[in-house]
Amino acid sequence: MLARVLSSAIIGIDAYIVEVEVDISHGLPSFATVGLAEGAVRESKERVKAAIKNSGYHFPSDRITVNLAPANIKKEGSAFDLPIAVGILAATGLVRRFSYSDYLFLGELSLDGLIRPVKGVLPIAIEAEKLGLKGIFLPAENASEAGVVAGIDIFPVNTLSQVVDVIMGNANIAPLKGNKDELFLPPDSTLDFKDVRGQENAKRAMEISAGGGHNLIMIGPPGSGKTMLAKRLSTILPALSFSESLETSKIYSVIGLMPKGYGLITQRPFRSPHHTISDAGLIGGGQNPKPGEVSIAHNGVLFLDELPEFKKNVLEVLRQPMEDGYVTISRANASITYPSDFMLVAAMNPCPCGFLGSPKRECSCSSLQVQRYRSKISGPLMDRIDIHIEVPSVPYKDLSDTRDGASSSDILERVMRAREIQRMRFQGSNNYTNAGMNTRQIKHFCKIEAESSQLLENAMDRFGLSARAHARILKIARTIADLEESQDIRVPHVAEAIQYRTLDRKTYI
């Protein structure tokens, strides 16, 4: 007898429907899974067999063939356990009176019939709603993810026998109706810019970075507060819009990082990978491509501490996603694109020991060591970082000051006003921030007066700035003007923007 059950799988961060066909025919006992099944899918036969028996049902001693269609796409993961088990029970005649074409089944089976959580539930639920399906049977632990999608019934189940009882009408499970407010992850209130002592110039640079979505690098000795500042950047960024939250949540769902009990990522991601990370770990990849750190940081902040300690080839692969906002991973059998629209925040010491140019401590590095240290960061990569800021050691007077500085909420208020100006400015385009302006937009929105133009020309000649650096300065000046709610870019705005090209003005690299 033949049975068909619907399930789903993931390509990139999008889902597609998989039809699980189960055929049981007379012959020697066997269990074959076809349809380009990977290791975890092929092993499902042992889990399914034990789960059916330990749930109190008869497992047929006949020839069982399971086909996962479409058969030309590789299937991986353990989410097909439940649909295969339901298909076998349907093919044996145990559960037949059910509209299998209207529902999806997802879940990994344990040997005793319990249903374990799986990855990628959110994009699967979105695809099911798009196709007009009625509902999804899935592990109870994944219910909050799928509950974000309002147009489809979610049936959270814990055991195989519970699924069978619902199908046969012996049990009644009320479909989950997701409350988006309850599924939001509450913001982290432990980080605030008022905790940072001194470093007013660095705070100002952080505000400009957040106001226009600009990449930023901090240069300073150990213990000057670079990491502390970077961790607080996300507290002055605007909240994710629903579409941004949904896109970021899909990535987290696919790789299994969704916080337990929550259905949406509502905070801007903050990712800080260790400098030993590989290029595949940063960009994404592998035999079956997975998102890397640049995609996990999508719509948020990617913080690279000790930037020169990263391998040079790892840093160089950042250039394309920083420019385009997405990364494409090509393999022999597929090409997958992941979104990677992130703000890069980097930190580095001026030399290996960290005290080059310090008035208080002597640098112990040789000129060759300093040259090797700096040479890991290429000019083209540095050109793509808008703001360069020095973060000097904090004097004792500032450290002992008990007065609070500007809080994150105060800075966020100014950032939000600047972002609203940009939203109105770029209405109707795919860009939302000054940092993302293309050449035509820069020409139209970053017009400067003659005095500002002369100042910028002198800076270009003196510091040998590239054409890309010229565009970055105009973008930063536009953001500074927006923070002051000024329609025109004036001389002080351009002058301040030039000051944020430290690595062009000094011989750090």
Sequence and secondary structure as in RCSB ss.txt:
>XXXX:A:sequence
MLARVLSSAIIGIDAYIVEVEVDISHGLPSFATVGLAEGAVRESKERVKAAIKNSGYHFPSDRITVNLAPANIKK
EGSAFDLPIAVGILAATGLVRRFSYSDYLFLGELSLDGLIRPVKGVLPIAIEAEKLGLKGIFLPAENASEAGVVA
GIDIFPVNTLSQVVDVIMGNANIAPLKGNKDELFLPPDSTLDFKDVRGQENAKRAMEISAGGGHNLIMIGPPGSG
KTMLAKRLSTILPALSFSESLETSKIYSVIGLMPKGYGLITQRPFRSPHHTISDAGLIGGGQNPKPGEVSIAHNG
VLFLDELPEFKKNVLEVLRQPMEDGYVTISRANASITYPSDFMLVAAMNPCPCGFLGSPKRECSCSSLQVQRYRS
KISGPLMDRIDIHIEVPSVPYKDLSDTRDGASSSDILERVMRAREIQRMRFQGSNNYTNAGMNTRQIKHFCKIEA
ESSQLLENAMDRFGLSARAHARILKIARTIADLEESQDIRVPHVAEAIQYRTLDRKTYI
>XXXX:A:secstr
 EEEEEEEEEETTEEEEEEEEEEEESSS EEEEESSB HHHHTHHHHHHHHHHHTT     SEEEEEEESTTS B
 SSTTHHHHHHHHHHHTTSS SS GGGEEE  EE TTSBEE  S HHHHHHHHHHTT  EEEEEGGGHHHHTT T
TSEEEEESBHHHHHHHHHTS     B   HHHHB     S  GGG  S HHHHHHHHHHHHHT  EEEE  TTSS
HHHHHHTGGGGS    HHHHHHHHHHHHHHT   TT SB  S  EE   TT  HHHHHEETTTTEE HHHHTTTS
EEEESSGGGS HHHHHTTHHHHHHSEEEEE SS EEEEE   EEEEEE SSSSS TT SSS     HHHHHHHHH
TS HHHHHT  EEEE     HHHHT  S    HHHHHHHHHHHHHHHHHHTTTSS  SGGG  HHHHHHH  B H
HHHHHHHHHHHHHT  HHHHHHHHHHHHHHHHHTT SSB HHHHHHHHHTBHHHHSTT 
